[in-house]
Amino acid sequence: MMIDKFLNYLQYERNRSELTVKSYGEDLRAFESYFKNLDNHAISWESVDSDIIRDWMESMMDKGNSVTSINRRLSALRSLYRFALSRNLVARDPAHGVVGPKKSKPLPQYLRESEMDKLLDDIPWNTHIYKDVRARTIILLFYETGMRLAELMGLDDASVNYANAEVKVTGKRNKQRIIPIGEELAKVLKDYQAFRDEHVVRKCDAFFVTEKGLRMNREQVRNEVKKHLSKVTSMKKRTPHVLRHTFATTMLNHDAGIESVKKLLGHESLSTTEIYTHTTFEQLKKTYRNAHPRA
């Protein structure tokens, strides 16, 4: 009865399309069928509580319904109860405050350590060509620091402090942070600088410059990274951000604390960094399935 009143309201007062009204009806009757099969049919629209609604959503998830589908049905239920409350058909709205499932974000793509080792150590680089020396330096810097593309582009010579083994970068909203660098990276940066100053006349203070001495732009860096990552991976996405993901995943796989990784990446919220723990857990599950005889 309550569903019919609501559908009439949608059709004749709100002028909703026939298809919309039909869709609402199907979603609401699905919920009615669910709660009427509970507790020997003792539950009614008036006695439904938020726990029943949450159990209904959980049952849909168990059956493989998509997050979009579940949220659509929850939205229909919310609309029905708002209508029923305004017409005094129920005394309370159990759907108010019930939160639907969130769409899962895609896990960040990253390269395996073996792929990075192959690219940096096994594949030959022409150490006599400036673009090759610069490209390997850029890729190693991304991989060993996790810095963003804009941060790398903004580096000047003064940004690198060899005495303290650190690089100062300017991140989002002009926030600066210090990233430590290892011995290998420090040597590569020094060698690049020496080679650059021998072969290029710089026209700015930028650390990474074009052959004409100008600061590299976004597309130039992206193209260099894509070109060389193509040598070791067939992933569709081959960007500097993939190297940032690779840095974070590698750190966590080698027991770095998530708080430390958060600071190194320059994340404001720990929840942003936590997506990488999902990545490493997926790797852990794969290892488990491959290794355990009963998995």
C-alpha positions, 0 to 999 in steps of 0.5 A: 500500500505504501509503495503504491502511494509513493509511486503515484506521488512520483508519477502524478505529482512529480511527473517522473517518467514511466521508466523511473517509476517502474524502477523505483517500484522494483527496487522497493518491492525487492526490499519489501520481499526481503524484510517480509521473509524475516522473523515469520513475516512480523516486520512491516514498513513501520517497524523496519529499522536501520539494522534491517536495511544494512543487513539487506545491503549486505545480502545484496553484496553477498549475491554479487550486486554492484555498489552502484546497484545497491546505492540506487536501491538505498536511494529509492528507499530513502526517498520512500521514507522521506515521503512516508514521514511527510505524510505521517505514514510512518513515525520515523525514518530508518533509512536516514543516516544509513550509509551506502557502500563506497565504490572501491578505488582502483589499486595504483599501478606499479612496476615490480622491483625486478622490472626496475632493476632490469631497466636501470641495471641490465638494459644498456644506456648510452652514457655518451648521449645527454638525453640518455644520461638525463632520462636514467637520472630522472627515472632513478630520482622518481623511483628512489624519492617518490616525488611528483612530476611537478616537484621534479620539474621545479628542482634547481641545482640549489635543491640538492644538498649533497652534504646532508644527502637530501633533496628539497622539493616544493609540493602541492600548495607550495609546501616544501619537504625534505627527501633523503637520498641514498649514495647511489642516487647522489652519485648519479645526480652528481655525474648527471650535473657534470655531464650536463654542464659539459654538454649544455649551456644552461639558460636557467637554474633548473636541474633538468634542462633540455639540450637548449638549456631550458627547464623541461616541461611536463610533456617532455618529462612524461614522454621520456619516462613513457619511452623508457618504461616501455622497455620493461612493461606492457602496462598501458599506464607508463607515467611518472606517477606510476614510478611514485606508486612503485616507490611507495609499494617498494618501501612498504614491501621492505617494511617501511612504516606507513607514517614514514612513507606518508611523510616521504610522499608529502601526503596530508592524510594517512588515508591517502597513503593507505591505498598502497597497503591494499596493493601490498596486501594484494601481493601478499594474497597472491603469494599465499595462494601460490605457496599454500598447498590448500589455498 
